[in-house]
Amino acid sequence: MSATTAPASAHGATDAHVLDALIIGAGFSGLYQLHALRDRLGLSAQVLEAGDGVGGTWYWNRYPGARCDSESHSYAYYFSDELVQEWTWSERYPGQAEILRYLNHVADRFDLKRDIRFGARVTEAHYDAAANRWHVRTEAGERYTATYLITAVGCLSAANIPQIPGLDSFAGQWYHTGQWPHEGVDFTGKRVGMVGTGSTGIQAAPVIADSAAHLTVFQRTANYSIPARNAPLAEEFKHWAKQNASEIKRTMRSTPNGHPFVIADRSAHDVSEAERRAIYEAAWEKGGLQFRASFRDLLQDKAANDTAAAFLRSKIGEIVKDPATAAKLAAIDHPFATKRPPIDTGYFETFNRDNVALVDVRATPIERVTPAGIQTRDGTEYPLDIIVFATGFDAMTGPLLKMDIRGRDDVSLRDAWQAGPRTYLGLQVPGFPNLFTITGPGSPSVLCNMPVPIEHHVEWIADCIRTMRENGIARIEAKPEAAEKWVEHVNDAANATLLPQAGHSWYLGANVPGKPRVFMPYAGGMARYRDICADVVARNYEGFSLTR
Ligand code: N01
């Protein structure tokens, strides 16, 4: 359904496009939300998307080696059986280009693109209490007005580019992995410096090293990594995944992280040291995030975690030939999986190449970028032609706070969240009626295989809007006391795990200077969270104010 155009309003929204629902972002979340609201509820709905195509994170993150860490048969929508049956993934983990093809297929199959405005970056969204409408403006000055505003902006879409003195003076090229040029970057014959060793840097380094003349990896925090063991999918597996789609969906929806495997129901202390080693060896050989599911207490019990950490450190020592380099790579200062565990294809092996060097910038921090390269505090200058910043994102709150969102009484979201994000269920913010935040802070989101929490939120929001319309409810708004209690519960859930022990993790906002340190995702598990949300609905939207 397309928008109609309204005359000037009291808010000054001249020639605004008038809609029931406006969705910001055309990634996994926005596409499904459009389908759910437009095609199932019959609402007039529109997506505004900053990029020139669908895909969200997969539209922007085109860096070398970009590939999903969730297994392909689980990194997909499960809301349509037909869709599941007609799409076939080619590899164990889907690469960026294949995911982008998939999302384009979904957009075309459900005829979504006609209601997506591409190249439309939202700069402001203001709530008009008198009209009970959201007034939204894009960078190009286009105006929209809608009853419901849904942010589908992703958790990891605001690039974190470090403010290193001298960057402007650099004579070569520099790139952030999350804003990668669509035409690609040719590293042939170049001296490349890569800053950052999170999931992204760990994926990119081996691929860059393959074509660059030389790669210097600047590591601030050493990281665990498990081999992905990516490979083309066997025909039998493809067949199995389709035949067992319902079972796979059930498993993903019943596990804490939304992955298609269950966590072993045993403690790391239940087995002998030799058995434990054999279990870890088997998980290492199998590869992937399933390693974390070897024992049920790896994220709760430090002594249990230490056994996994020691195993993974010993693997670095076995792979990396130069003992000094191996020692730097294995000097990991946080428990295993308290930062999002990367999985890799030949990451540690890359340091055995003659054209790769590792610089420990915890010991000698980067001091400045010079015209010729990167200079560290000890005065060493590393000559470079290209710098790659694999430095992550202003996660979860960043994408929302980049927009000027104002709720009731003109209060900005930035002010409301000065001390950190305060949401109810990660779905709504007190003072911001009819604003829904898909996978917002306070929801399980980034601790999960993302399509699972996304489908849940999209469906919860669509059901909520349907209920509102059927019952003549004009406004839904989280109650402040419900949000207070929820924030406390989110903290308690994190504190029941080892997750807060990685003091520099982006889960805590610690990677962005000046950002309040609050554990943002809900660590109580997706299955539990789903039950909580269902309960809230069963109690007539307990914790929300509903106004006729
Ligand atoms: O970002 P990160 P990412 N000087 O924040 C370092 C998802 N993801 O893009 O740890 C020097 O994890 C920083 O050091 P430190 C996944 O959820 C998924 O890698 O802050 N170094 C760290 O080493 C992931 O967790 C997939 O000390 C600086 C690195 O940069 C999330 O995205 C693939 C620095 C940033 O690591 C983010 O991953 C990729 C500075 N000034 C990502 N600033 C798939 O599923 C930062 N660093 C495929």
Residues whose N, C-alpha, C, O or C-beta is under 5 A from the ligand:
A	BS01	N01	R67 C68 D69 S70 L156 P162 V195 G196 T197 G198 S199 T200 G201 R220 T221 R340 A390 T391 G392 F393 H504 W506 N511
